[in-house]
Amino acid sequence: MSVHPVLRTPQHTTAERTLRRLEQLSDDHALDALLRSVLARRRAVRQARREQAIDAARHEHELVVQGALLQAGLAHLR
């Protein structure tokens, strides 16, 4: 970075501005990648919870059906 000879304000060269933009761009890409991974993880957790709820409901249904069949069998034996 250089200083303007009259105004004494910082002057950025094209290379410095380009480098800063590239650094910011890479930071944006890193942030995007991080956000994508967080969202993917959240989607995976939601999907796993859905699958777990489906499995639990299926198991509960099997128990209800087994109980009904046992009661029907016992009623038939009486």
GROMACS elastic network, one bead per residue, 0.5 to 0.9 nm:
[ bonds ]
;  ai    aj funct       b0    kb
    1    10     6  0.65931   500
    1    11     6  0.59366   500
    1    12     6  0.51482   500
    1    13     6  0.66341   500
    1    16     6  0.72665   500
    2     5     6  0.89463   500
    2     9     6  0.84141   500
    2    10     6  0.57901   500
    2    11     6  0.51355   500
    2    12     6  0.64782   500
    2    13     6  0.77170   500
    3     6     6  0.86483   500
    3     7     6  0.80215   500
    3     8     6  0.54242   500
    3     9     6  0.53604   500
    3    11     6  0.53589   500
    3    12     6  0.83929   500
    4     7     6  0.55011   500
    4     9     6  0.53138   500
    4    10     6  0.61463   500
    4    11     6  0.59846   500
    5     8     6  0.57073   500
    5     9     6  0.81338   500
    6     9     6  0.82659   500
    7    10     6  0.87271   500
    8    11     6  0.88679   500
   12    15     6  0.79781   500
   12    16     6  0.58852   500
   12    17     6  0.63126   500
   13    16     6  0.51287   500
   13    17     6  0.62498   500
   13    18     6  0.84813   500
   14    17     6  0.50853   500
   14    18     6  0.59530   500
   14    19     6  0.84154   500
   15    18     6  0.50043   500
   15    19     6  0.59618   500
   15    20     6  0.84972   500
   16    19     6  0.50157   500
   16    20     6  0.60853   500
   16    21     6  0.85435   500
   17    20     6  0.50939   500
   17    21     6  0.61645   500
   17    22     6  0.85812   500
   18    21     6  0.50568   500
   18    22     6  0.61100   500
   18    23     6  0.85733   500
   19    22     6  0.50058   500
   19    23     6  0.61114   500
   19    24     6  0.85339   500
   20    23     6  0.50568   500
   20    24     6  0.61200   500
   20    25     6  0.84420   500
   21    24     6  0.50223   500
   21    25     6  0.59255   500
   21    26     6  0.85349   500
   22    26     6  0.60994   500
   22    27     6  0.84747   500
   23    26     6  0.51799   500
   23    27     6  0.61759   500
   23    28     6  0.85991   500
   24    28     6  0.60973   500
   24    29     6  0.85844   500
   25    29     6  0.61858   500
   25    30     6  0.85614   500
   26    30     6  0.60933   500
   26    31     6  0.84844   500
   27    31     6  0.60323   500
   27    32     6  0.84482   500
   28    32     6  0.59767   500
   28    33     6  0.84533   500
   29    33     6  0.60343   500
   29    34     6  0.84817   500
   30    33     6  0.50559   500
   30    34     6  0.60941   500
   30    35     6  0.85723   500
   31    34     6  0.50038   500
   31    35     6  0.60837   500
   31    36     6  0.84712   500
   32    35     6  0.51047   500
   32    36     6  0.60235   500
   32    37     6  0.85659   500
   33    36     6  0.50505   500
   33    37     6  0.61755   500
   33    38     6  0.86363   500
   34    37     6  0.51747   500
   34    38     6  0.62165   500
   34    39     6  0.86327   500
   35    38     6  0.50719   500
   35    39     6  0.61037   500
   35    40     6  0.84608   500
   36    39     6  0.51548   500
   36    40     6  0.60121   500
   36    41     6  0.85317   500
   37    41     6  0.60797   500
   37    42     6  0.85893   500
   38    41     6  0.51092   500
   38    42     6  0.62303   500
   38    43     6  0.86518   500
   39    42     6  0.50277   500
   39    43     6  0.61270   500
   39    44     6  0.85311   500
   40    43     6  0.50676   500
   40    44     6  0.61245   500
   40    45     6  0.86340   500
   41    44     6  0.50168   500
   41    45     6  0.61801   500
   41    46     6  0.86357   500
   42    45     6  0.50850   500
   42    46     6  0.61761   500
   42    47     6  0.85346   500
   43    46     6  0.51262   500
   43    47     6  0.60727   500
   43    48     6  0.85360   500
   44    47     6  0.50439   500
   44    48     6  0.60611   500
   44    49     6  0.85720   500
   45    48     6  0.50401   500
   45    49     6  0.61488   500
   45    50     6  0.85937   500
   46    49     6  0.50866   500
   46    50     6  0.61806   500
   46    51     6  0.86320   500
   47    50     6  0.50449   500
   47    51     6  0.61678   500
   47    52     6  0.85263   500
   48    51     6  0.50745   500
   48    52     6  0.60426   500
   48    53     6  0.85617   500
   49    53     6  0.60837   500
   49    54     6  0.85352   500
   50    53     6  0.50962   500
   50    54     6  0.61565   500
   50    55     6  0.85973   500
   51    54     6  0.50153   500
   51    55     6  0.61160   500
   51    56     6  0.85441   500
   52    55     6  0.50665   500
   52    56     6  0.60912   500
   52    57     6  0.85629   500
   53    56     6  0.50294   500
   53    57     6  0.60813   500
   53    58     6  0.84900   500
   54    57     6  0.51189   500
   54    58     6  0.60598   500
   54    59     6  0.85498   500
   55    58     6  0.50433   500
   55    59     6  0.61044   500
   55    60     6  0.85357   500
   56    59     6  0.50980   500
   56    60     6  0.60809   500
   56    61     6  0.85460   500
   57    60     6  0.50030   500
   57    61     6  0.60756   500
   57    62     6  0.85881   500
   58    61     6  0.50750   500
   58    62     6  0.62332   500
   58    63     6  0.87335   500
   59    62     6  0.50464   500
   59    63     6  0.63025   500
   59    64     6  0.87224   500
   60    63     6  0.51234   500
   60    64     6  0.62836   500
   60    65     6  0.86861   500
   61    64     6  0.50778   500
   61    65     6  0.61550   500
   61    66     6  0.85292   500
   62    65     6  0.51119   500
   62    66     6  0.60410   500
   62    67     6  0.85052   500
   63    66     6  0.50518   500
   63    67     6  0.60500   500
   63    68     6  0.85463   500
   64    67     6  0.50823   500
   64    68     6  0.61551   500
   64    69     6  0.86004   500
   65    68     6  0.50644   500
   65    69     6  0.61050   500
   65    70     6  0.85412   500
   66    69     6  0.50676   500
   66    70     6  0.60777   500
   66    71     6  0.85631   500
   67    70     6  0.50914   500
   67    71     6  0.61472   500
   67    72     6  0.85372   500
   68    71     6  0.51292   500
   68    72     6  0.60947   500
   68    73     6  0.85296   500
   69    72     6  0.50165   500
   69    73     6  0.60419   500
   69    74     6  0.85318   500
   70    73     6  0.50007   500
   70    74     6  0.60645   500
   70    75     6  0.84622   500
   71    74     6  0.50503   500
   71    75     6  0.59943   500
   71    76     6  0.84787   500
   72    75     6  0.50725   500
   72    76     6  0.61476   500
   72    77     6  0.87247   500
   73    76     6  0.50746   500
   73    77     6  0.63433   500
   73    78     6  0.89389   500
   74    77     6  0.50863   500
   74    78     6  0.64758   500
   75    78     6  0.53676   500
